[in-house]
Amino acid sequence: MLGPLTGGGDVDVNRQVSGLSARVPRPVDYVVVGGGLIGLLTARELRLAGQGVALIERGDIGREASWAGGGILSPLYPWRYPDSVSALAAWSQRAYPALCATLAAETGIDPEWTQSGLLVLDAAEIVPATAWTRRHDVTLRQCNAATLRNLEPALGTAAADVMLLPDIAQVRNPRLLKALVTSLLQLGVTVETGVDVARVTMHAGRVTGVDTSHGHRPAVNVVIAGGAWSSALIQPLGTLLPVEPVRGQMLLLRGRPGAISHIILAGEQYLIPRRDGRILVGSTLEYVGYDRSTTDEAREALHRFALSCVPELARCPIEAHWAGLRPGSPDGVPFIGAVAQTAGLFINTGHFRNGVVTGPASARLLADIALQRRSAIDPASYAIKPRKISA
Ligand SMILES: Cc1cc2nc3c(=O)[nH]c(=O)nc-3n(C[C@H](O)[C@H](O)[C@H](O)COP(=O)(O)OP(=O)(O)OC[C@H]3O[C@@H](n4cnc5c(N)ncnc54)[C@H](O)[C@@H]3O)c2cc1C
């Protein structure tokens, strides 16, 4: 069944959720605020560790940044990021094939993990890319014009000296979201949609739950995974979190399967081929507050980019155009951990442009911290402390 915004041929998860929500009668071990990818993955980690979990979403599940994104399982230019982002990405990249296979087996919904490879049409990046890929043991191949023609015959530009990162994969993020919420319901997580969390409640320096548009929800612990809206919930508790909305617009073209087979990156724009022939064209980076509208300028710029890369896309209709609000953070380093002065309060947000690729590692790390387990990733870089927002 197609939902109203499911231009990518993706099923509306919320039809399955509505009616299944339930009140939480006694303090649940964890309330997770936010039904985006980060909240869903965090709820899953906590539930798999035996915790009682309720997830609260004010809209529909997975209809904000996590739905709007492209699903590339790598930062666009990974060598431009701090090692703390690379560490989360690398852990998640290893985890994704098994996660998607498990979800598909549990739910019958295939998130379409696909190892498309990433072609970078930018010779200026070869030096930093080569150094970074050697240091991180990532495969990189330089390609000349002839190799490129073999790899992607439909490419219009005769770019020389491009790079291929063959191991980079993608997921179809709307399907991943649908599989995750279906799995959570099967695991016994309470999922409430259309419920707005107004504030975190406290007593004697400890979290007691959340006040919502539908009454109080008592909880021993609360995890804020509210994406671009997280700061508003945390600030009243005395912690300034420099997370701000950063708009990104996307186009969806209805292409033919196999027209291109790699994710193609040039400058700040990219093409992502889905298995069914649809091609995502992204994206913009706009600091316009909480305005999720689309613009004609972005539509034209993205379309022009797509046609300049692959001229045959001129024959493909534009099927959809949308915008999402990324949870922007300084340097793209997310905030993952406990809020020191408030017992029982945890944060998992600020994933900026990389929440799909860093999500599984972030969720595991948050659960490790909350449950006082040893973690494979050093938590220090993501600790909750006020940081300055850079443009
Ligand atoms: C155009 C675009 C392209 C992208 N491409 C990629 C990519 O290719 N690869 C990649 O790794 N990342 C990509 N990203 C980034 C990625 O999508 C985000 O980093 C990630 O989705 C953030 O997930 P989230 O769960 O924190 O936020 P969201 O998905 O925005 O979810 C937050 C949820 O919290 C809910 N919420 C907020 N406040 C409250 C409240 N008070 N009460 C109840 N619910 C609340 C919201 O309604 C929302 O559903 C892209 C993003 C965009 C916009």
The ligand as an SDF file (V2000), in Angstrom:
LIG
                    3D

 53 58  0  0  0  0  0  0  0  0999 V2000
   18.2720   14.9850    1.9920 C   0  0  0  0  0  0  0  0  0  0  0  0
   18.9910   14.1200    3.0050 C   0  0  0  0  0  0  0  0  0  0  0  0
   19.8800   13.1400    2.5560 C   0  0  0  0  0  0  0  0  0  0  0  0
   20.5340   12.3230    3.4850 C   0  0  0  0  0  0  0  0  0  0  0  0
   21.3040   11.2930    3.0140 N   0  0  0  0  0  0  0  0  0  0  0  0
   21.9290   10.4770    3.8950 C   0  0  0  0  0  0  0  0  0  0  0  0
   22.6880    9.3710    3.4410 C   0  0  0  0  0  0  0  0  0  0  0  0
   22.7330    9.0900    2.2300 O   0  0  0  0  0  0  0  0  0  0  0  0
   23.3490    8.6060    4.3600 N   0  0  0  0  0  0  0  0  0  0  0  0
   23.2990    8.8850    5.6930 C   0  0  0  0  0  0  0  0  0  0  0  0
   23.9490    8.1850    6.4680 O   0  0  0  0  0  0  0  0  0  0  0  0
   22.5420    9.9090    6.1610 N   0  0  0  0  0  0  0  0  0  0  0  0
   21.8530   10.7090    5.3050 C   0  0  0  0  0  0  0  0  0  0  0  0
   21.1070   11.7510    5.7640 N   0  0  0  0  0  0  0  0  0  0  0  0
   21.1090   12.0590    7.1940 C   0  0  0  0  0  0  0  0  0  0  0  0
   20.1910   11.1500    7.9770 C   0  0  0  0  0  0  0  0  0  0  0  0
   18.9620   11.0380    7.2700 O   0  0  0  0  0  0  0  0  0  0  0  0
   19.9650   11.7160    9.3840 C   0  0  0  0  0  0  0  0  0  0  0  0
   21.2100   11.9350   10.0060 O   0  0  0  0  0  0  0  0  0  0  0  0
   19.1720   10.7230   10.2370 C   0  0  0  0  0  0  0  0  0  0  0  0
   18.0300   10.3190    9.5560 O   0  0  0  0  0  0  0  0  0  0  0  0
   18.7740   11.3430   11.5580 C   0  0  0  0  0  0  0  0  0  0  0  0
   17.9200   10.4210   12.1950 O   0  0  0  0  0  0  0  0  0  0  0  0
   17.1290   10.8300   13.5030 P   0  0  0  0  0  0  0  0  0  0  0  0
   16.3550    9.6470   13.9390 O   0  0  0  0  0  0  0  0  0  0  0  0
   18.0790   11.4590   14.4740 O   0  0  0  0  0  0  0  0  0  0  0  0
   16.1660   12.0310   13.0320 O   0  0  0  0  0  0  0  0  0  0  0  0
   14.7270   11.9820   12.3580 P   0  0  0  0  0  0  0  0  0  0  0  0
   14.6290   10.9640   11.3190 O   0  0  0  0  0  0  0  0  0  0  0  0
   14.4000   13.3930   11.9730 O   0  0  0  0  0  0  0  0  0  0  0  0
   13.7890   11.5030   13.5270 O   0  0  0  0  0  0  0  0  0  0  0  0
   13.5450   12.2790   14.6830 C   0  0  0  0  0  0  0  0  0  0  0  0
   12.1170   11.9770   15.1020 C   0  0  0  0  0  0  0  0  0  0  0  0
   11.8710   12.5250   16.4090 O   0  0  0  0  0  0  0  0  0  0  0  0
   10.5390   12.9850   16.4370 C   0  0  0  0  0  0  0  0  0  0  0  0
   10.4070   13.9640   17.5090 N   0  0  0  0  0  0  0  0  0  0  0  0
   11.1130   15.1070   17.6550 C   0  0  0  0  0  0  0  0  0  0  0  0
   10.7200   15.7620   18.7530 N   0  0  0  0  0  0  0  0  0  0  0  0
    9.7330   15.0150   19.3250 C   0  0  0  0  0  0  0  0  0  0  0  0
    8.9140   15.1870   20.4790 C   0  0  0  0  0  0  0  0  0  0  0  0
    9.0420   16.2680   21.2630 N   0  0  0  0  0  0  0  0  0  0  0  0
    8.0010   14.2400   20.7800 N   0  0  0  0  0  0  0  0  0  0  0  0
    7.8770   13.1210   19.9870 C   0  0  0  0  0  0  0  0  0  0  0  0
    8.6180   12.9290   18.8660 N   0  0  0  0  0  0  0  0  0  0  0  0
    9.5380   13.8590   18.5500 C   0  0  0  0  0  0  0  0  0  0  0  0
   10.3410   13.6010   15.0530 C   0  0  0  0  0  0  0  0  0  0  0  0
    8.9770   13.7230   14.7180 O   0  0  0  0  0  0  0  0  0  0  0  0
   11.0950   12.6120   14.1600 C   0  0  0  0  0  0  0  0  0  0  0  0
   10.2470   11.6000   13.6440 O   0  0  0  0  0  0  0  0  0  0  0  0
   20.3720   12.5410    4.8730 C   0  0  0  0  0  0  0  0  0  0  0  0
   19.4530   13.5050    5.3170 C   0  0  0  0  0  0  0  0  0  0  0  0
   18.7580   14.2730    4.3940 C   0  0  0  0  0  0  0  0  0  0  0  0
   17.7480   15.2820    4.8890 C   0  0  0  0  0  0  0  0  0  0  0  0
  1  2  1  0
  2  3  1  0
  2 52  2  0
  3  4  2  0
  4  5  1  0
  4 50  1  0
  5  6  2  0
  6  7  1  0
  6 13  1  0
  7  8  2  0
  7  9  1  0
  9 10  1  0
 10 11  2  0
 10 12  1  0
 12 13  2  0
 13 14  1  0
 14 15  1  0
 14 50  1  0
 15 16  1  0
 16 17  1  0
 16 18  1  0
 18 19  1  0
 18 20  1  0
 20 21  1  0
 20 22  1  0
 22 23  1  0
 23 24  1  0
 24 25  2  0
 24 26  1  0
 24 27  1  0
 27 28  1  0
 28 29  2  0
 28 30  1  0
 28 31  1  0
 31 32  1  0
 32 33  1  0
 33 34  1  0
 33 48  1  0
 34 35  1  0
 35 36  1  0
 35 46  1  0
 36 37  1  0
 36 45  1  0
 37 38  2  0
 38 39  1  0
 39 40  1  0
 39 45  2  0
 40 41  1  0
 40 42  2  0
 42 43  1  0
 43 44  2  0
 44 45  1  0
 46 47  1  0
 46 48  1  0
 48 49  1  0
 50 51  2  0
 51 52  1  0
 52 53  1  0
M  END
$$$$
